């Protein structure tokens, strides 16, 4: 198990290494493998990138994201303008399902509602609005409506695990209850746990992933 000092150093290095991120005002602390990010970000996109950077570091067992988004005065915008740009961004990225997604903006915070069949569409909607100018945060409340049998979902996830270089499929079991997936077993790193969770989300019809994987380096 890596010590907290090494993890802290590597997270700070990863923040500086991330090209899309201005990490000047972000501080890192680590206790028992759990990383806490504090300070300020100039956009919601920067806050998101900081969290993703910390997740990539070996030895990280959990993350507390306490970064506050403080937009520069030039990025402050009225909610109707933000909403229009968010709608346009979703239409450009997801033209086939954009009409099923509603955008609500209050004091710069974007809430996404509606339903899609695939999780990549739900995640794509959030990614589309994340860097819209003026956005301070995103709540993704889009619901997934699957049309795939549980046995088929389980099979596709297990096949995805076997293909994935980062995942030791022999140590992970998949349970499917409709579109709800439970992952059990052990993984070596936080990154492997996240890779398994992401692979499960990529299967058609999945609307919930309960990640119960234990991290044992």
VENTARA-V684941 format. One record per pair of residues at least 4 apart in sequence whose ideal C-beta (glycine too) atoms are under 6 Angstrom apart, sorted by the first residue. I is the first residue (numbers start at 1). GAP is how many residues later the second one is. Records with the same first field share a line. If there is no record, write none. Layout:
BEGIN
I->GAP  GAP
END
This chain:
BEGIN
1->216
2->4  5  57
4->26
7->23  52
8->20  22
10->47
11->17  24  43  46
12->16
14->39  42  43
15->8  38
18->31  35
20->29
21->25  28
22->20  24
25->14  15
26->13  24
27->11  12
29->7
30->5
33->28
34->27  28
35->19  25  28
36->28
37->13  28  30
38->28
39->28
40->28  30
41->5  6  26  28
42->4
44->25  91  92  93
45->85  86
47->20  22
48->82
51->14
54->9
55->139
58->131
60->130
61->154
69->67
71->4  5
75->58  59
77->4  5  57
79->26
82->23  52
83->20  22
85->47
86->17  24  43  46
87->16
89->39  40  43
90->4  8  11  35  38
91->4  7
93->31  35
94->4  27  30
97->19  24
100->14  15
101->13  24
102->11  12
104->7
105->5
108->26  28
109->27  28
110->19  25  28
111->28
112->13  28  30
113->28
114->28
115->28  30
116->5  6  26
117->28
119->82  87
120->4
122->20
126->12  14
144->63
146->33  59  61
148->4  5  56  57
150->26  28
153->23  50  52
154->20  22
156->47
157->17  43  46
158->16
160->39
161->6  8
162->7
164->35
166->26  29
167->28  29
171->14  15
172->13  24
173->11  12
175->7
176->5
179->26  27  28
180->28
181->19  25  28
182->28
183->13  28  30
184->28
185->28
186->28  30
187->5  6  26  28
188->4  29
193->20
197->12  14
200->9
201->5  8
END
